[in-house]
Amino acid sequence: MAPAAMTVASSLSDARPVSYWLDDPARPGALPALTRDERCDLLVVGGGYSGLWTALLATERDPGRAVVLIEGREVGWAASGRNGGFCAASLTHGLGNGLSRWPDEIRTLERLGELNLDAIERAVAEHDLDCDFERTGGIDVATRPHEVTELAEAYETAQRLGLDGLQLLDGEAMRAEVRSPTFLGGLWDRRGTAMLHPARLVWGLKRACLARGVRIYEHTPGLELAATGSRIAVRTPYGRVLADKVALGTNVFPSLLRRIRPYTVPVYDYALMTEPLSERQRAEIGWEGRQGLGDAANQFHYFRLTADHRILWGGYDAIYPFGGRLSARLESRPETYLTLARHFFRCFPQLEGVRFTHAWGGAIDTCSRFSAFFGTAHGGRVAYAAGYTGLGVGATRFGGEVMLDLLAGERTERTELEMVRTRPLPFPPEPLAWAGIGITKWSMARADESGGRRNLWLRAMDRVGLGFDS
């Protein structure tokens, strides 16, 4: 039985409303803002994973290329420094979502995703990215009877496609990995996920970019983009950058290409971090494999261990702000923290008395197909990637490769993908977006409580390609 409500609330009494990852003495200071005009071969807009991977890969493709990166605040301050640290191979937000949208190329997408994660692992070693990288894999956990069946079906689908590395766990085997009375089974992808410290990854990428000659300017938002003769000009508060090519990695923030804005909306996600567990507490839960975990519900939780033996517990609530307006007020939501804490102790009643040291939230970008989309503008001189839907720790590197391929005008295996050549459906204007997202969220919660049965609304969304199956 979960602790009483007052006990749950008291576990949050000392929680700092900041990202645990960013609350780190290793956090580097910000670089100066751009205060003059700059010229370069490639301008990258955005200092999260998407922008940093693009800049680093650009210097690897052409060491003589002059690359500038501008960031509106500080590198990694937003989603790249606030996420759960799950670095997944999947480029499609899970096999189910990818198979439903691109069945003819799913094997290629899975293979490219594995190669992308391998490349990240090599980059961590090559550039000495001190980010607690652990390729422990991830387990989808069943906590309801119908989810056991769904995981078995997912396993059979993967086997039919020739995808290996998966292990189906019954309840006893699942609880042998991690002890929780709520766990009824699991599907373990042994190689498809690495766990890492997300902020230290982004700070390491920043150092690697600087070492390769990338000129980085922080507190330098891009305000306007326009063609100027044969170049693209991006205006900033104190200057402008003239570039031959531009890569946009702004994701959840309004794109400098206005026509792209209707394709993404922000959704706020929240997480808690516990104090370090004692040796006795660690023995109570097992988890010696240190896998990343996520339950198999529509409204799911994700949870993992840190290098200093804390548990991150996040997800479940996903808050869409009316009009898609970003708001600092939504970065902290006590009612969600209380819900998450209650669910945590239900999952791990043996940890009653554990306290949370950090509680935070932030916006991620999502699109109607729940995985990234790509494109170009201004005659191929501007490229963009957006819509990662919370799975960008790994997939943004692939997105950087795609943007560089597109800017080079190259036909590659990546650019020939239907996933790359097509865009998702745009979101409707308000109040239709608000109503549609609200009905979808309610319907998915109902499906969780009714044996996975999808109501008429969800079945209609499935038929028009807006259903979520990850």
C-alpha positions in Angstrom: 0.0 0.0 0.0 1.3 3.5 -0.9 2.1 5.9 1.9 -0.5 8.3 3.2 -1.0 11.5 1.2 0.7 13.6 3.9 3.8 11.3 3.8 3.9 11.6 0.1 3.8 15.4 0.3 6.5 15.5 2.9 8.8 13.7 0.5 8.8 16.8 -1.7 9.4 19.4 1.1 13.0 19.9 0.2 12.8 19.4 -3.5 14.6 22.2 -5.5 12.5 23.4 -8.5 15.5 23.0 -10.9 16.8 20.3 -13.1 19.1 18.0 -11.1 21.3 17.7 -14.2 21.8 21.4 -14.5 22.3 21.9 -10.7 25.9 20.8 -11.1 29.2 22.5 -10.1 30.6 21.2 -13.4 28.3 23.5 -15.4 30.4 25.7 -17.6 30.0 29.5 -17.7 28.3 31.1 -20.7 30.3 32.3 -23.7 30.0 36.0 -24.7 27.1 37.1 -26.9 27.6 38.1 -30.6 28.1 41.9 -30.7 29.2 42.4 -34.3 28.5 41.0 -37.8 29.8 37.6 -38.6 30.4 35.6 -41.8 30.6 31.9 -42.1 30.1 28.9 -44.3 27.5 27.3 -42.0 25.4 28.9 -39.3 23.7 26.6 -36.7 20.8 28.1 -34.8 20.2 26.5 -31.4 22.6 25.2 -28.8 20.9 21.9 -27.7 21.8 18.5 -29.0 20.4 19.1 -32.4 22.6 22.2 -33.1 25.7 20.9 -31.4 25.7 17.5 -33.2 25.1 19.4 -36.5 28.1 21.7 -35.8 30.4 18.9 -34.7 29.5 16.7 -37.7 30.0 19.6 -40.1 33.6 20.1 -38.9 34.2 16.3 -39.2 32.9 16.3 -42.8 35.0 19.4 -43.7 37.6 20.5 -41.2 38.1 23.7 -43.1 34.5 24.8 -42.9 33.8 28.0 -40.9 31.0 27.2 -38.5 29.1 29.5 -36.2 26.5 28.5 -33.6 24.2 30.9 -31.8 22.1 30.1 -28.8 19.4 32.3 -27.3 20.3 31.6 -23.7 22.9 29.1 -22.6 23.9 25.8 -24.3 21.8 23.0 -23.0 19.6 25.1 -20.7 16.3 23.7 -22.1 15.3 20.2 -23.1 18.8 19.0 -23.6 19.6 19.7 -19.9 16.3 18.6 -18.4 15.4 15.3 -20.0 15.7 11.8 -18.5 19.0 10.8 -20.1 17.6 8.0 -22.2 19.7 7.8 -25.4 17.7 5.5 -27.6 18.5 3.9 -31.0 14.9 4.3 -32.2 14.5 7.1 -34.8 10.7 6.7 -34.9 9.7 6.9 -31.3 9.5 3.2 -31.0 9.0 0.2 -33.3 5.2 0.3 -33.2 5.0 4.0 -34.2 7.6 3.5 -37.0 6.0 0.3 -38.3 2.5 1.9 -38.5 3.9 4.9 -40.5 6.8 3.5 -42.6 6.3 -0.3 -42.8 8.3 -0.7 -46.1 11.4 0.9 -44.6 11.2 0.0 -40.9 14.1 -2.5 -41.2 16.3 0.3 -42.7 15.1 2.8 -40.0 16.0 0.3 -37.3 19.4 -0.4 -38.8 20.2 3.3 -39.2 19.1 3.9 -35.6 21.4 1.2 -34.3 24.3 2.7 -36.3 23.5 6.1 -35.0 23.7 4.9 -31.4 26.9 3.1 -32.1 28.3 6.4 -33.5 27.3 8.3 -30.4 29.1 5.7 -28.3 32.2 6.2 -30.4 31.9 9.9 -30.1 31.7 9.7 -26.3 35.0 7.9 -26.3 36.7 9.9 -29.1 35.9 13.3 -27.6 36.1 12.3 -24.0 32.5 13.3 -23.3 32.3 12.7 -19.5 28.6 12.0 -19.4 28.2 8.7 -17.5 27.4 6.8 -20.7 26.1 3.3 -19.9 24.7 1.1 -22.7 22.5 -1.0 -20.3 19.5 -1.2 -22.6 15.9 -0.4 -21.7 12.9 -2.4 -20.5 9.3 -1.7 -21.3 7.4 -2.8 -18.2 3.9 -4.2 -18.0 1.9 -3.1 -15.0 -1.5 -4.2 -16.3 -2.6 -7.6 -17.7 -3.4 -6.3 -21.1 0.1 -4.7 -21.3 1.7 -8.2 -20.9 -0.2 -9.3 -24.0 0.9 -6.1 -25.9 4.5 -6.7 -25.0 4.4 -10.3 -26.2 2.9 -9.1 -29.5 5.6 -6.5 -29.9 8.2 -9.1 -29.3 6.7 -11.4 -31.9 6.6 -8.5 -34.4 10.3 -7.8 -33.8 11.1 -11.4 -34.3 9.2 -11.5 -37.5 11.1 -8.5 -38.8 14.4 -10.2 -37.9 15.2 -7.6 -35.2 17.3 -9.3 -32.5 18.5 -8.2 -29.1 15.1 -8.4 -27.4 14.2 -10.5 -24.4 10.6 -11.1 -23.2 10.4 -11.3 -19.4 7.5 -12.8 -17.5 6.6 -11.3 -14.1 9.1 -13.3 -12.1 11.9 -12.6 -14.5 11.0 -8.9 -14.6 11.0 -8.6 -10.8 14.3 -10.5 -10.7 15.7 -7.5 -12.6 14.0 -4.8 -10.6 11.8 -5.5 -7.6 8.4 -3.9 -7.7 5.0 -5.5 -6.8 3.5 -3.7 -9.7 5.6 -5.3 -12.4 3.9 -8.1 -14.4 6.3 -8.5 -17.2 8.7 -6.7 -19.5 10.4 -6.4 -22.9 14.1 -5.8 -22.6 16.0 -4.3 -25.5 19.5 -5.1 -24.4 21.4 -2.8 -26.8 18.9 -0.2 -28.0 19.2 2.3 -25.2 22.1 3.9 -23.3 21.7 5.9 -20.1 23.7 9.1 -19.6 23.9 12.4 -17.8 22.2 14.7 -20.4 23.6 18.0 -19.3 27.2 16.7 -19.2 26.7 15.3 -22.7 25.6 18.7 -24.0 28.5 20.4 -22.2 30.9 17.9 -23.6 29.6 18.5 -27.1 30.1 22.2 -26.6 33.8 21.6 -25.7 34.2 19.3 -28.6 32.8 21.9 -31.0 35.0 24.6 -29.6 38.1 22.3 -29.9 37.3 21.9 -33.6 37.0 25.6 -34.2 33.3 26.2 -34.0 32.5 29.8 -32.9 29.8 29.7 -30.3 27.8 32.7 -29.1 25.5 32.3 -26.2 22.7 34.8 -25.1 22.3 35.4 -28.9 18.8 34.6 -30.1 18.2 34.5 -33.8 15.5 37.1 -34.4 14.9 37.0 -38.2 16.1 35.0 -41.2 16.1 36.4 -44.8 17.9 35.8 -48.0 20.5 38.4 -48.9 21.9 37.9 -52.4 23.6 34.5 -52.4 23.7 34.3 -48.6 21.3 33.9 -45.7 21.2 36.6 -43.1 20.2 35.9 -39.5 19.6 39.0 -37.4 20.5 38.9 -33.6 20.1 41.6 -30.9 23.6 43.1 -31.5 24.6 42.0 -34.9 23.9 39.6 -37.7 25.4 36.5 -39.3 25.8 36.1 -43.0 26.1 32.4 -43.9 26.2 30.3 -47.1 24.0 27.7 -45.4 21.9 27.6 -42.2 20.8 24.7 -40.1 17.9 25.3 -37.7 17.9 23.2 -34.5 15.5 25.3 -32.4 12.9 22.4 -32.0 10.3 23.5 -29.4 11.0 27.2 -29.9 9.3 29.1 -32.7 11.1 28.4 -36.0 12.7 31.2 -37.9 10.7 29.7 -40.8 7.2 30.7 -40.1 5.6 28.1 -42.3 7.1 25.3 -40.2 5.5 26.6 -36.9 2.1 24.9 -37.3 3.8 21.5 -37.5 5.0 21.4 -33.8 3.4 22.2 -30.5 5.0 22.3 -27.0 4.1 19.8 -24.3 5.4 20.1 -20.8 6.9 17.1 -19.1 8.0 16.7 -15.5 10.4 14.7 -13.4 11.5 14.1 -9.8 14.9 13.0 -8.5 15.4 11.2 -5.3 18.2 11.6 -2.8 21.0 9.0 -3.1 19.8 5.6 -2.0 21.5 3.8 0.8 23.1 0.4 0.2 20.2 -1.2 2.0 17.6 0.6 -0.1 19.5 -0.4 -3.3 19.4 -4.0 -2.1 15.6 -3.8 -1.6 15.0 -2.9 -5.3 17.8 -4.9 -7.0 18.2 -3.1 -10.4 21.8 -4.3 -10.7 21.5 -4.1 -14.5 20.9 -0.3 -14.3 18.6 -0.5 -17.3 16.4 2.4 -18.3 12.7 1.6 -17.5 9.4 2.8 -18.9 6.0 1.4 -18.2 3.9 0.3 -21.2 0.9 2.6 -20.5 -0.3 5.4 -22.8 0.3 7.8 -19.9 3.6 6.3 -19.0 6.4 6.8 -16.5 10.1 6.7 -17.3 12.7 6.0 -14.6 16.3 5.2 -14.3 19.3 5.2 -11.9 22.0 7.8 -11.8 25.7 7.4 -11.3 25.3 8.4 -7.6 22.5 5.9 -7.0 19.5 8.2 -7.2 16.3 7.4 -9.1 14.9 9.7 -11.7 11.1 9.3 -12.0 9.3 11.3 -14.7 6.5 11.4 -17.2 2.8 10.6 -16.9 1.4 14.1 -17.1 1.9 15.9 -20.4 0.6 19.5 -20.3 -0.3 21.4 -23.5 -0.6 25.1 -23.0 -3.5 26.8 -24.9 -2.2 28.4 -28.1 1.1 26.6 -27.8 2.6 29.4 -25.9 5.7 28.7 -23.9 5.6 29.8 -20.3 8.1 29.7 -17.5 5.2 29.3 -15.1 4.6 25.8 -16.5 8.2 24.7 -15.7 7.1 23.9 -12.2 3.8 22.2 -11.4 3.3 21.0 -7.8 0.2 19.1 -8.5 2.1 17.0 -11.0 5.0 16.5 -8.6 2.5 15.1 -6.0 1.0 12.7 -8.5 4.4 11.5 -9.6 5.5 11.0 -6.0 2.4 9.0 -5.2 3.0 6.8 -8.2 6.7 6.4 -7.2 5.8 5.0 -3.8 3.2 2.8 -5.3 5.8 1.3 -7.6 8.5 1.1 -4.9 6.7 0.8 -1.5 9.9 -0.6 0.0 11.4 2.9 -0.5 8.9 4.7 1.8 10.7 7.5 3.5 12.9 8.4 0.6 12.9 12.1 -0.2 13.1 14.0 -3.4 15.9 16.6 -3.9 14.8 18.0 -7.2 11.5 18.5 -9.1 11.4 20.2 -12.5 9.6 20.5 -15.8 10.2 21.8 -19.3 8.8 21.9 -22.8 9.4 19.3 -25.5 8.4 19.7 -29.1 6.0 17.2 -30.6 4.4 16.8 -34.0 1.5 14.8 -35.3 3.6 11.7 -36.2 5.5 11.8 -32.9 9.0 11.6 -34.5 11.3 14.0 -36.3 10.6 15.6 -39.6 13.0 17.4 -41.9 13.1 19.8 -44.8 14.7 22.8 -46.6 13.9 26.3 -47.5 15.4 29.2 -49.5 16.5 27.1 -52.4 18.2 24.4 -50.2 20.3 26.9 -48.3 18.4 26.4 -45.1 17.6 23.0 -43.5 15.6 22.1 -40.4 14.8 19.2 -38.2 12.1 19.2 -35.5 9.4 17.2 -33.8 11.5 14.7 -31.8 8.8 14.3 -29.2 11.0 13.6 -26.2 13.3 11.1 -28.0 15.9 13.5 -29.2 18.9 12.6 -27.0 20.0 10.1 -29.7 17.9 10.9 -32.7 19.2 14.5 -32.9 22.6 13.2 -34.1 20.8 11.5 -37.0 18.9 14.7 -37.6 22.2 16.6 -37.8 23.4 14.2 -40.5 20.2 14.6 -42.4 20.4 18.4 -42.3 24.0 18.3 -43.6 23.0 15.9 -46.4 20.2 18.2 -47.4 22.3 21.3 -47.3 25.0 19.6 -49.4 22.3 18.6 -52.0 23.4 15.0 -51.6 21.3 11.9 -52.3 22.1 9.5 -49.4 20.4 6.6 -47.8 19.1 9.0 -45.3 17.6 11.6 -47.7 15.9 8.8 -49.7 13.8 7.7 -46.7 10.1 8.4 -46.9 10.4 9.5 -43.3 12.8 12.3 -44.4 11.0 13.2 -47.6 7.6 13.7 -46.0 6.2 15.9 -43.4 3.5 15.3 -40.7 0.1 16.8 -40.7 0.1 20.3 -39.2 -1.9 21.0 -36.1 -5.2 22.9 -36.5 -5.6 26.4 -35.2 -7.0 27.1 -31.7 -9.4 26.2 -30.2 -9.3 23.0 -32.3 -5.8 22.1 -31.3 -6.6 22.5 -27.6 -9.8 20.5 -27.8 -8.2 17.7 -30.0 -5.2 17.3 -27.7 -7.4 17.3 -24.6 -9.8 14.6 -26.0 -6.8 12.5 -27.1 -5.2 12.7 -23.7 -8.5 11.8 -22.0 -9.1 8.9 -24.4 -5.6 7.5 -23.9 -6.0 7.5 -20.1 -9.4 5.7 -20.5 -7.7 3.1 -22.7 -5.1 2.5 -19.9 -8.0 1.7 -17.5 -10.1 -0.3 -19.9 -7.8 -3.1 -21.0 -6.2 -1.1 -23.7 -9.4 -0.7 -25.7 -9.2 2.4 -28.0 -12.4 4.4 -28.2 -14.0 5.8 -31.3 -11.8 9.0 -31.1 -8.5 7.1 -30.9 -9.6 4.7 -33.7 -10.4 7.7 -35.9 -7.0 9.2 -35.1 -5.4 5.9 -36.1 -7.2 6.0 -39.5 -6.0 9.5 -40.4 -2.4 8.8 -39.2 -2.5 10.7 -35.9 -2.6 7.7 -33.6 0.2 7.2 -31.1 1.7 3.7 -30.7 5.1 3.8 -29.2 
